[in-house]
């Protein structure tokens, strides 16, 4: 059975959904062709639960991460000219194009999940069915520097694409020691969590691997007909 919980952490509220690997629930990756609300996306896919996923460029709507569905790449960051032709990112492109991703494998023993870099090999005896690029990895270690989200110069941060130490609404996906999947959504009310704090929270749950997903105003979780937004406006309405 799915296990939904709400945790009070550091003046923030964290929602988790545990999806047992050996359950009858199937976890799929899908892409909205245009900007779409989470309830609409869920209803179109007949989903019990949905969490927002990978990064996209808000100016052209194109992906900045790889997405694979049923064994085929359906979103390719190399086709995003604002990413590939950006002179400020030229030296970082090898890292950006090899950022961490969540994977769903079909193996001899059944479904298996993984979190690894995009170019990592597929385990022997398994087929890669779905993958969702995002990043950085949060557990066992935060790979923000290796994935070019954060850069340092003379001991000081000079690039910080995600606000690694700043509280914010956050989304993440993790894997338990027995191979179950956990979705995590952090509300910003009243504070949110930094990536460092989110990683510590996940480690406290016993998670063995975890991946940061798109956060901020993209943060949302849909479950059993209800949508929880990571950010709300002054009237208490969810920010999408």
N, C-alpha and C positions, 0 to 999 in steps of 0.2 A: 504494500500500500504506500501511496505517497504520504510524506510526513511534512506538514507545513508548520513552521514555528516563527515566533516573533521574539527577538532578543533585545533587551535594553543594554546598550554598550556605550560608555563614554559620552553620555548625553545624546546618544543617537539611537535610532530604532533600526534594527537589522532584520530583514525577512529572509528566511531560508526555506528551500523546498528540497527535500531529499527524495531522490528517484532511485529505488533499488535496481541494480543491474539485472537481477533475475526476475523482475516483475514483467507484467504484460504490457507495460507502457513503453512506447518507442519514442526516442528522442531524435528529431529531424532538424535539419538546417534548411531554412528557406529565406528568400529575398523578396522584399517589397519592390515592385517595379517603380513606384513613386513613393514619396513620403506618405506614410499611412499610420493611423493611430493603432495602438496595441490591441484594443478590443476588435477593431475591424480586421486586423491581421489574424487574430485568433479565430474569429468566426469564419473567415475565408478558408482557413486551414482546418477547421473542425478541431481545434486544440483545446485541451484541458488547461494547459499552462503555457505561457510564453514569457521569455525574458529577452530584452534587447541584446543585440550581439556586437558585431564588429564596427570598425570606424569607417566613416565616409567623409568626403569633402563637402561641406555645406554649400559651397559656391557652385559646384557643378553636379552634385549628387552622386559622383562616382566613388567607387570603393577605394580605400587605401590599404586594404588587406585581402588576402586570398580567401575565397569561400568555395568549398567543394560540396557537391550534392550528387548522391548516387554514383560516386566514382569520377565525376567530371567537374572540372573547375568552371564555375558559373559566374564568378566575379574575380577579376584579375587586376591588381593594382598597376601592372605595367601598361594597361590601357588608359590610365588616368594621366593625361598630359600635364596637369598642374602638379602632380607628384614627380613624374619622371623628368620633366623639363625644368624643374625648379633649381636654379643654380645654387641656392643656399642648402640644398639637400644632396647635391651631387656626391660628396664624399661619404654621405651616410646611407646611400641607396642600398649597398650590399647588406647592411644591417637591417634596414627597413623591410627589404624584400625577404628577409629570413626571420621575421619576428615569430613569436610563439603562437601556436594555434591549438585549439581543442579538436580532438579527433574521435570519430566513432569507427571502430574496426569490426569486421565480421571474421571471427577466428574459428578454429576447429572446435573450441570449447564454448563458442557462443559470442555474444557481444562483449567487446572490451573497449574501454575509453582510455584516451591518452592525452597528455599535454606536452608538447614538444615543439622544437623549432620547425619551420616550414620545410626545410630541406632534410630533416631527419629521416632515416630509412624506415620503411614499414616493417614491423616485426614479422619474423618468419612464420608462415602458416596463417597469415591474416591478410585480409583485403581492406583497403582504406575506403570507407563508404562516404562519410561526411567529414568535413573539417570547417572550422570557423577561425579565421585569423583575427587576432586582437593584440593584447599585450599591455604591459610586460607580464611575464610569469611572476607570480607572487610567492609561491611555495614550490619547492623548499627554500628558494632564495628569490629575491627581487632582481630581475634581470634588466632593469631600466637602462643602465649604461650600455650593456651589450646590445640592446635593441634600439639604441639611439633615441630613446625618449628623454634621457638626461645626459648632459655633458658637464664636465668639471674643468676648470682652469685655475691653477694655483690654489687648489683646495676649495674653490668656490663654485657653486652651480652657475653656469652661464647659459644653459638651455634646460628647460623643464616643461615639456609639452603637456604634462598631465597634472602638474602641481603635486609632486610626490609627497611633500610634507604638508600639503594644504587640505583641511577638511572639505569634503564635498560629497554630493550624492555619488554612489559607486555601484557598479554591477560586477559580478565575478562568477566564475564556474569552477568547481573543485571536484576532486576525486577522493573517496575515502579509502582506508586500507583494504577493505573488501571489494573495492571496485565499483561502489555505488557512486552516483552522481549527486552533486549538491549545487543548487543555484542560490546565489546570494545577492540581495538587493539592499543597499544602505540608503535610508532616507536622510535628507539634509536637515530635517527638523530635529532639534534646532541647530545642529552643527555639522553632521556628517562625519566621515572618517578620512584620514589621509591614506595613501597607499600603504605606508608603513604600518599604520594602525589596523588596516584591513588585513594585511598579511598576518599580523599577530593574532587577530581574531580568528582567522582561518586555522592557524596552527593550534589555537586553543580548542578548536573543534576536533582536532586530530586529523585534519586534512593532510594528505601526503603530496598532492600536486594541485596547483590552482593557477588560474589565468584571469587577469583583469580584462573586463569588457568595457565597452564605451560607457562613459559616466556622464556626470553633469545633468543637463536637461534631457539627455537620451535615456536616463535611468528610469526603468519601469518594470513592473512585474504584473502579469495577468494570471489569475488563478481562480478557477471555478466561477467565472463571470464577473469577478471584481478586479479592477486595475488599481494598483498602488503606484503612485508617482514618486520619484526621488525628490523632486522639487515642486513646491507649490507657490502660488502668487499670494499677494496680500489678502486676497479674498478666500484663500484656502483651496483654490482650484489647481488641479494638477498642471504643471508646465510640461508640454510635450516638445 
